[in-house]
């Protein structure tokens, strides 16, 4: 099942806050496998964007720009 962009963003944000896949699946009323797939896709897309970002050349794992990842979703 394809997850809409807005829902995928919400799931990824919850995952970043420390929610488990099971908790997110229950909250979104979706199968856990779809949640895992959507979060994995979002993480991959964000990692690709961060690798190309001129601000991330310092090698830090966490971006220090406020709201950076949310501008592109």
C-alpha positions in Angstrom: 0.0 0.0 0.0 1.4 3.4 -1.0 1.4 5.8 2.0 0.5 9.4 1.2 3.3 11.9 1.6 1.7 13.8 4.5 1.0 10.6 6.4 4.6 9.3 5.7 6.0 12.5 7.1 3.9 12.2 10.3 5.1 8.6 10.8 8.7 9.6 10.3 8.4 12.4 12.8 7.0 10.0 15.4 9.7 7.5 14.7 12.3 10.3 15.2 10.7 11.0 18.6 11.3 7.5 19.7 8.0 5.8 18.9 8.1 2.1 18.0 6.8 0.8 14.7 4.0 -0.9 16.6 2.9 2.3 18.3 3.0 4.2 15.0 1.0 1.5 13.3 -1.6 1.6 16.0 -1.8 5.4 15.9 -2.1 5.5 12.2 -4.4 2.4 12.0 -2.2 0.8 9.4 -0.3 -2.5 9.1 3.1 -2.5 10.7 4.8 -3.6 7.5 3.5 -0.5 5.7 4.7 1.8 8.5 8.2 0.2 8.3 8.3 0.6 4.6 7.2 4.3 4.7 9.7 5.2 7.4 12.5 3.4 5.7 11.7 5.3 2.5 11.6 8.6 4.3 14.9 7.9 6.1 16.6 7.0 2.8 15.3 10.2 1.1 16.5 12.4 4.0 19.9 10.7 4.1 20.4 11.4 0.4 19.4 15.0 0.9 21.7 15.4 3.9 24.7 13.9 2.0 24.3 16.6 -0.7 23.8 19.5 1.8 26.6 22.0 1.9 25.9 22.6 5.6 26.5 19.0 6.5 30.1 18.8 5.4 31.3 18.7 9.0 30.3 15.0 9.2 27.8 15.5 12.0 25.0 12.9 12.2 22.4 15.4 13.4 21.6 18.5 11.3 21.8 21.7 13.3 19.6 23.7 10.9 16.2 24.3 12.4 13.4 22.5 10.6 15.8 21.4 7.8 14.2 18.1 7.0 10.7 19.4 7.1 11.1 21.9 4.3 11.4 19.3 1.6 8.5 16.9 2.5 
